[in-house]
Amino acid sequence: WLWRGKADQKKWISKGAPFALEACIQEMRPPLRLLFLLTSLSFATNGLFTPLFALAISPANHTLGINYGMVADNFPPPLTALQLVKSVGISQVKIYSANASTLQAFANSGISFIVGIGNEDLHALTNPQNALAWVQTHIVPYIATTSISAIAVGNEVLTTTDTQLIQDLLPAILSLHAALNASLPPSTPSISISTPHSLAILSSSYPPSSARFNPSISDSSLHPLALFLSQTGSPFMINAYPYFAYKDNPNTISLPYTLFQSNDGVQDINNGLHYYNMLDAQVDAIYSALGALGFGDVKVIVTETGWPSQGDADELGANKKNAQAYTVNIMKRLASQKGTPLKPSIPLEAYLFALFNEDSKPGPTSERNYGLFNPNGTHVYDLGISVANSQVSAKNNYHSVPKFSSSSHPLPLTSTLVFTTTIFGLMILLKAC
C-alpha cells in the first residue's frame, strides 16, 4: 500500500535529475514520503560517512583488554566498573583473583575474563585435590553466565628469586588443567591456562630476531611450559612496558618510538624487518625466543602494558600527556587488527594496565597512577569519551552511564540507527524511482 503503480514511476526519467527527484517524491504515498524526508534529515545532520566510520572502528575491539586491579580502599562497585569498561570499547578484562562479586556483576555482559591466581596460592594448587576444589569454587559457578577465556597462574614467577615458587609453577598449571577437564561439561568453551612473564626472562632482546631466553630458566622452566602451551593451544603471556625502557634509556630510546608516534623506526639488521614502535619489537623478541626453543607456533599476548600519568622526580616521562598518548595510540594500534612485523597474520592482543588508579599499591608514585579512571569514575586524562555523572558514588550511583562526547566517535547504537535509516532511505528512493 506504500507504492503507486510502477508504470507511473518511470515518467520522471526524461525530465532531468532535479525534476526527477521532485517527481519521484511526489509519486510516493504519504507514509513513504514522510519516511524519506525523515531519512533525508538524518542524512543531512549526521552525514553518510560518519556512521560508516563509526561502524568501521566499532568500540567492540576483541584484541583490547584491561586489567582490573583492586589494591585500593575507595573503589566503586563492580557494576560501575562494568559501565566504565564498556565506555571505552573494551571487551576483555583481566582480574588478579577470582573475585565473586565481579564475576557476578559482569554476567551476561559480553565481557570475557582472564582470571588470575596469586603467587601465594601456587604451592597449594600443586595438589590435584586443591586444584579441583579451586576450579569448582571459583570457575564452575560462574561459567554459565560469565565468559572466562583463560586462567593466569601467578604473575612474573620465573623472574623472582623464590626457587620453591618457580618449582611450583608448572605443577600448579598441570593440576588446574586436569581440574578444568574434570569439572567442566564438554559444551563449555575451552579455558586456556598460562602464566604472565616479565620481559626480564630474556637474556637479550635486541634486535628482536636475536632475542633468547635467560639460560638459567630456558631449559628447566620455559621449555616444559612452552611445550604445555603448544599442546593445549594456550598463549604465552607477557607484561611489556615500553615506559620502563624509555625511563632507563632516554638517550638511546626515543619517546615517539615508545608512544606509537611518528618516528623513523628501527630496523632489525638480521631480517630487515622495520619497527615503528617498541611494543611490537618487544612482542617479536618473545616470538623469536620461543622459536629458538622450537615453539614458534605459540601465540603471544600482552597481559599488561601501560604508561603512568604521574611519578616521582626520578621517574622520567611519567605524566598525563605521555600516558594519554600511549593509551590512545595503543588503542588505535589494536583496533587495526594487525600483527607484528614478524607475525603479521596474528592480530596483536593486549591488556591495558589499568582500569583504575590504585591508591594502596606500594612502591614509587607511578605504581598508583596507571589507571584510565579515578575511583570516582572520572577520567584521569581525556580519551575522547565522557561519563554522564562526573562523580560516581560508591553508595548510591551504581549505574553511571558512560557516553561518547561530541568530539569523539558516536555510540554504536546511534551510529547503527543512523546508518540503517540512511541506507534504507536510499533503497526506498532507488526502488521508488
N, C-alpha and C positions, 0 to 999 in steps of 0.2 A: 504493500500500500504506500510505500515511500516513493515509488518511482512512477513517472509518466511513461508513455509508450516509447520504445527505443527509436521508432521511426522519427519521432519529434526531436529526439536528442541530436540527430545528425544535421539539423537545419543550420547550426551555427558555423559549420566547417568553413564555408566560403566567405565569412564576414570579417575575418581578421581576429587576432588574439584578444584585444580589449573588448570588442563587441561579443566575441565568442564566449568569454568568461561571464560577461553580464547575462548573455542569453542562457548560458548553462545554468547559472544560479537561479534565474527566473523560472527555468523549466523544472527545478526541484520542487517537491511538495513542501509545505511549511515546516513540518518537523525536521526534515532533512536539511532545509535551508538554515534553520536555527543551529543545528549541529555543526554545519560547515562554518557558519560565522563564529561560533564559539571556538572551533578549531583554529580558525584564522587568527583570532585574538590570542590564543595560546601560542601560536607560531610567532606572532609579532612581538609578544612580550618575553618569550623565552628563547626564541631562535631555534633553528633546526640543529645546529651544531653543538649547542650547549648540552642537550640531553644525550646526543651521540657521544660527546666527550665524556660526560659523566658515567655513561654505561661502560665506556671503554676502560675506565680506571675505577671500576666498581670497588667500593671500600671492602668488599669481602675478599681480602687478599689471603690466600691459603698458604703463602710462603712466609707470612709475617706473624710472629707470635710475640708474647710479652711475659716477663717474669713478674709474678705477683708475690713479692716478699711481704712478710708481716712482722718485721722486727721493729715494732713501734707500739705506742700506747694510746694513739689518738686516731686510729683508722675508722673510716665509715664502714657500715655493714656490707656484706658481700653483694647484696642486690644493687647497691650504689656502684660498687666496683664493676659489676656486670654492665651497667649502663655506660660507664666510662670506657670500658674495653670496647664496647660496640661503637662508641662515638668516634673512635679513631680507626675503625675499619679492621680491627684485629679479630681473627677467628681461632687463634690458638693461645693457650695460657699455660705457663709452667708454674707450678707451686712447689714449695720446698718440703712439704709434708702433706699427708693425706688429711687435709682439714675438712671435717664432715660438713660444717655449715657452708663452706664454699662450694663443695661438690653438690650439695643440695640446692643452693641458690642458683647455680648455673645449669640446673637440669632443663632439658628441652630448649636450650638457648642457641644451639648450633655452634657453641664454643667447644673446642676439643682440648683436652688436658694432657700435659705431661705431669705425672705425679712423682714428686721427689721423696727420697728417703734419706734421712740424715746420717752422717758418718757414724754417729754414736750408736746407731741401730744395726750396723752391719754384722757385728760379731754374733748377735743373737740370731740373725737371719741366715747364718750358715747352717743352722739346724733346720732340716726339712719340715719338721712339725711347726716350728715357729714361723717359717715362711708361709706355710699353708694357713696358719691362723691369721697372719697379717693380710694375706690376699682375701680371705673370707670376711675379714672385718673391714678392710679399707677399700676394696675394689668391688667385690661381688654385690654389696647392697646398692651401689650407685650405677652400675654398668648398664642397666636397662634404660635409664633416662639421661645419664650424663656420659658424653663421649670421652673416653680415655684412650689415647693413642699410644702412650708409652709410659714406662716407669724409669725414672732416673735414679740409679742406685748409688748413693753417696755423691760427693762433689769434690773433684780435683784430688782424688785419693792418692794417685800414683806420684804426685809431687809433694806429698807430706813426708815427714821423717818417721812416721809411725809404721814400723815394719809389720806389726800384727794387723793393723788396718789394711795394709797393702795385701797381705796374705789372705785376708777375709773377703776381699772384693769379689773375685771370680766365684768362689763357693757360694756366696750370698746370691749372686746373679743366677747361678745354676739352680739353686734351691727355689728361688722365686719363679723361674721359668717353669720348673716342674709343677709348682703350686698353681700357676695360672692354667696350665694344661689340665690339671686335675679338677679345677674348680669352675671353669667357665664352660657353658654349653657350646657345642660345635658352631651354632649360628652366630656367636658373638664375634664381632670384628677383632682381628688379631691385635694384640698389645705387644709392642716392642719392649725389650729390656736392654738398657745400656747404662753408661756412666759418663758424666761430663768430665772433660780434662782441661787443665791449664795448658797453654802453649809451651810451658816450661818442660813438657815431655819431649820436646825437640832438642837435640843437641846442636843442630844447625837449621836455619830457616831461610837463608839467602844464598843464592837465588832459590826461588820456590822448588825448582826441579831437583836441587841438590839436598833438599831437606831430609833429615833422618831422625829417627827416634833416639833418645838417650840410650846408649848401650846397657846401662845398668838396669833398665826396665824393659828393654825391647824384647829379648827372648823369653825372659822369665814371666812377664806380666802381659805385655801388649800383644805378643804373638798368639797366645791362647785366647785372649779376649777378642782379637780380630777374627780368629777362626770361628768363635761362637757367633759373632755379629754376622759374618758371612753366611754361616749355615742357617741362621734364623731370619735373615733379611732385616736385621736391626741396624740403625745408623750409628756411626761413630760421632760422639758428641764432643764439641769443643767450646770453651769460653774464650772469645777473641776480642781484645780491646785495643784497637789502633791508638787510643788515647795514651796508653802506657808507653807505647813505642815512641810517640812524639814527645811526651813529657821527659823521657830519659835521654832522647837523642834529637833535640830540636835543631841542631846544627846540620844534621845529615838527613833528617826526615822532614819533608815539607808539610806544613799544615794543610794545604789544599789536598795533598795526596791522601791524608788520613780522613778528610771531611767529605770525600766524594766530589770535590770541586774541580774546576778546570785546572789541569796541570799537564806537564809533558809526559808524565808517566815513567815507568821503569821497565826496562827490557830484561828478560831472562836470557843471559848470554848462552845458555846451553841449548835452548829450544826455540829461541826467537820470539816467544810469547811476550806480549806487551801488557803491562798492568797499569791501570789508571786510578786504582785505589788500593789501599793497603789491606782491606778486609779480604778482597779476592786473592791477594797474594798469600795471606795467612792461611786461607782455606786450601789453596792449591799446595802449600807446603805440607799440610797434613795429608792430602791426597798422594803426594809424591812419596812421603814416608810410608804410607800404607802400601803403595805399590811396590816399594823396595822390600817390604815384608812378604809380598805375594798376595796382597788383598786389595788390589785396585778396584774391585767390584763393590766395595763397601761405601755406602753413601755417607757424606759428612754433612752434619747440620750444626749450626752455631746456636748453642743453647743460652749463651749470654753475650751481649755486646751493647755498649752504650758509651755515653760521654757525660761526665759530671758537670752540673751547672754552677757549682761553687766548690772552692777548695782552699787549702791553706796557702800561705805565701809561697811555699816552695813547690806547689802543685801547678806547674806551668800549663796554661791552656784550659784550666777548669773554670769556665764561665758560661753564662747563659747564651751568649752569641754562638760560641762553638758547639754547645750542646744542642741548640736549636738546629744549627746547620747539619750536624751529624745525623740527628734523628729524622729530620725532614728528608734529607738526601738518601739515607738508607731505606726509608720507606718507598721512595721513588725507585731506588735500585731494585728492591724486592718486587715491586709492582710490575717491573718489566718482564718478570718471569724468565730472565736469562740466567745461564750458568756462568761459571768462571771460565777464564781463558783455557784452562786445562780440561775442564769438564763442561763444555758449552751446552750439552744437551740435558744437563741435570740442573733445573732451576735452583738457585741458591735459596736456602731456607734459614731464617734467623729469628731469634727471640730477643727483643729489646730488653735491656735492664735499665729501668724497671717501671712498673706502673705508678708506684708512689715513692716519694721521699720517705725514708725510714729513720726516724729520729733517735731510735735506740741502738742503732748499729755502732759498734766500737770502731776505733781506728781514726784515720785522718778525716777532715771535714768532707772530702769528696765522697766518702763511703755513705754519707747520709743525704747525698744530693744527686742521685742518678735518676730520680723519678720524673715521669712526664707530668704527674699531678701532685699537688699538695694534698695532705689528708682531708682537707675540707672540700676537695673536689675541684678547686681552681687549677688552672694551668700554671705550671712552673715557667713555661715560655710558650709563645704562640705557635700553634701547629695548624692554624687555619680553621679551627673549629671553636665553638663557644659552648658553654653549659648554661642551660636555661636559668638556673639559680646560681648566683655567684658564690654562695656558701652552702655547703652540704652538712646538715645537722645530723649527727650520729643518732640522735634521739627520735626525730620525727620526720626527717626528709629522706626516706629510704628510696625514693623513686625520682630523683632529679633526672630530668630527661635531657640528654645532650642533643644539640642541634648544630648544623653547619652554619657558620656566619655567612654574610652576604658576599664576602671576599673569597670564600672557599668553594669547594665543589658542592652542588646541591645534594640533598638527601636522596638516596637511591630510589625511594618510593615516589617522591616528587618527580624526579627525572624520568622514571619509567612511565608515569602517568602522562607527563607532557609529551614524551617521545611517542607513546602509543596513540595518544589523541591526535598528534600531528600527522603521523603516518596514516591513521585511519581516515583522517580528513582528506589527505591527498588521494587515498584509494577511492574515497567517495567521489571526489572531483573527477578522477580519471574514468571511473565507471559511469558517472552521470554524463560525462561529456564525450 
